[in-house]
Every structure is written in C-alpha cells, then in structure tokens.
Amino acid sequence: MVSWDDSVECGTTACLPPNNPADLDYLVKGLKNKNDLDYKYTFFVRHEYTDYSVVENYFAAGHDIASHTVSHRTPVDYFQDANKTRWEQEILDQNKIINLQTTIPVETITGFRAPYLAMNEVLYEVLHENNFTWESSVPIPFPQDCTGECMEQIWPYTLDFGAGECDPTEKCPKESYPGLWEVPLNPVYKTGYKCDQHCDIEGLMAPYPGEQAATVVEGLEYNFNKNYNGNRAPFGIYLHTSWLSDKSKTNDTDTTQHAIGLRNFLEGLAAKEDVWVVTIPQVIEWMKTVDPATGDGADPATLFAPAHLPERQPARCDVTNNTACKGGLKKDWGYACQYWKTCNAECPQLFPWIGNVDGKGTPKGCFSEGLTEEQVDRRAEDDAKEEAAEHVAFSRGGSQGN
C-alpha cells in the first residue's frame, strides 16, 4: 500500500497527459502487478491547494480517493478536541466538495485519515454513523526493549472492540465500531535497526529526509523484508507528495532523489510473484476473503482483475482543457484569493468551504475589500508558508505525521 496525504496538484512540476503531476506519473508508468494491472495508490485529499481536475483523472485511472478534511488547519488541538459537529463539517463537507468539483460519487469515498493523526473518540462515532468502511490514523507505538515478534507489523483490523495497540499519547478509540476497519500506521525503522535500550526510527510520514536514492531504497527494502520474512502484514508506505521534492543533503538543487529511490524500490517489488501493490480498500477487500482456519485468501490476480473492478466514468478533461478557477476564502484579515482547477465548465462565486460547499455568494477576495491583487496574493502566500512550516515540523517528528 502506498498512500499520499494532502493537496493533489501539479505544483512546481509539470502536469503530464492526461493530467498527472510529473513526479507521481514517474511512480506509475510501467509499474504493473502480475495481472497486468497498473500499480494503484490511495490519496487522502485535503481541500485547499488541490487541483480537482487531477483528482478526477486519478479516480478515473483506478486510484482510491479518501477524505482528509476541508481545512487541515492548525493547531492540532482543533482536531484532537473536535466535537461531533466539527468532525461532521470537516469530513462530510470535504466529501461533498470532492463530489461537486469532480464526478466522483460521495458513496465511493469510504476512507479517512485525520490531519496530524489528531484523532479522538468522536471522530470514530462520525465515521461509523456515516458509513465509512475504513480509517487510517492510529500510529503504532515504537517497541521498546524487544526483539522478534513484538517488532512485527500490525495487520489491519476491525474496530469491533476498539483500537488494538496504539501510541499511549494519542486519543485512540476505545469504544466498539462494528465493521469499521482500522489500517494502522506501523513505525518505519532505520536501516540496520536494533532495539535494545532505544528504538531508531524514521519520521513516519517523511522517512530518510534529504538522503540519496540508494539510501531510500535500502531503507524501504529493509523494512519491507523484515515484514515479508515475518508475519506478512500488508506493508504500508505513507507519504506526503511534498516528500518527493525534498532537497538532497549533498546538493540543495537536487530534488529527485526520493522519487528515484521510491521508484527503484517499487520496481523491485514487481519482480516478486507474491507481492501486489494495491489501494488500501483493496487490501481490506482481500482480507475479507481470508479463511481464518487456513490463512488463505482469494487469488489477487482474479480478485483485482480489470473485469471484476467497478467501472468508472472517464475524466471529463485533461491537462489541455481543464477550467482555472479563483474565489475568495474568508481569513482573519479579509478574503484571500484561492486558485484551483476543475473539469467543471463553470466556477463558483466563492471558494467552496465548510458550510458553503457550493461556493455560492457575492464574489469577494481576489483584490476586493480595498486590497490589491498583489496584497491578497502575498497574504495568502504567507498563510500557506506558515502552515507548511508547521506541517513539516509534524511530518518529521515522531508519530504525528500528516
């Protein structure tokens, strides 16, 4: 399983036909499972900075689109202490916005990951009541003073009896949510990891920062082989798209090493007859077929054959004919001008947001309220930089990583 968190956009990289960011296109093309099906990934989509024409093309290509809230705002307490109304607004309004800005049916958005992994009990009540089928926010604690079985990865499980192992510093679910699956985030160990008096681990969502491609490959292979030769729990790589453009420690103009390393690792998996790269919900689908007595599950070549996959509507646009939109978003200092793209023919008057998923209203922002276009853009850019700096701090520190 490979998943990507946050905004989905071409950003500083080119957008290649049909409408794929170049860095992610590099991690898809030519990589196929044994049934000739392309590798598929899961995208946890936040609203701000997302290019919905890319999202629509990804979904049409068979990738999974999951929710990651509308605002993804700080501080972390905003989500850790969120009540039911706040979670409903953040999650359900994001699903509605995805639907309105694409052709993706709301009922196909069945998974969720909390920003910064900032969960609480109420979150799971909301997910369960609104028919989500899976969630992936529970970080597994780093094992201390152990070797062998206690170092093995945790399999996905249902929350019929609450969460299993969980970082004691997190507000993990304790109540029962029958049928709701948890896909836990297992720790990423440093290469050559030995756990005696301490644990050497990588940042959960940003492993091997600034390292060369060879180090990225070595680290991922070490973690994969530890799992492959152990209990064979589904192996997850959980990243942010920004990780792909991290600067090299040895050459700050080189931002390709992470992508090259990940591509080389994924190419190596293609050589293994019993390894499949699929989406998170596909892993759960396979797990539902496993016979508890024998441990045998359905043949992935059949289960994930193109003929057995739900038919998806083709994307309505590509990189050459999407629609560029801009609309105001209310900030503390006024209305910021937000820019995004969609396959829709028309743009809303305002930037869609919590409580106004249609973006209806009198146009504001975008050089309104006495601010020039340059001033609005500069303030919006400052907001984005401040949030990005906080985001990097979480990505590289311990269990909280997205």
Buried (B, 14 or more C-beta within 10 A) or exposed (E): BBBBBBBBBBBEBEBBEBBBBBBBBBBBEEBEBBBEBBBBBBBBBBBBBBBBBBBBBBBBBBBBBBBBBBBBBBEBEBBBEBEEEBBBBBBBBBBBBBBBBBBBEBEBBBBBBBBBBBBBEBBBBBBBEBEBBBBBBBBBBBBEEEEEEEBBBBBBBBBEEBBBBBBEEBBBBEEEBEEBBBBBBBBBBBBEBEBEEEBEBBBBBBBBBBBBBEBBBBBBBBBBEBBBEEEBBBBBBBBBBBBBBBBBEEEEEBBBBBBBBBBBBBEBBBEEEEBBBBBBBBBBBBBEEEEEEEEEBBEBEEBBEEEEEEEBEEBBBBBEEBBEBEBBBBEEEBBBBBBBBBBBEEBBBBBBBBEBBEBEEEBBBBBBEEBEEEEBBEBBEEBEEEBEEBBBEBBBEBBBBB
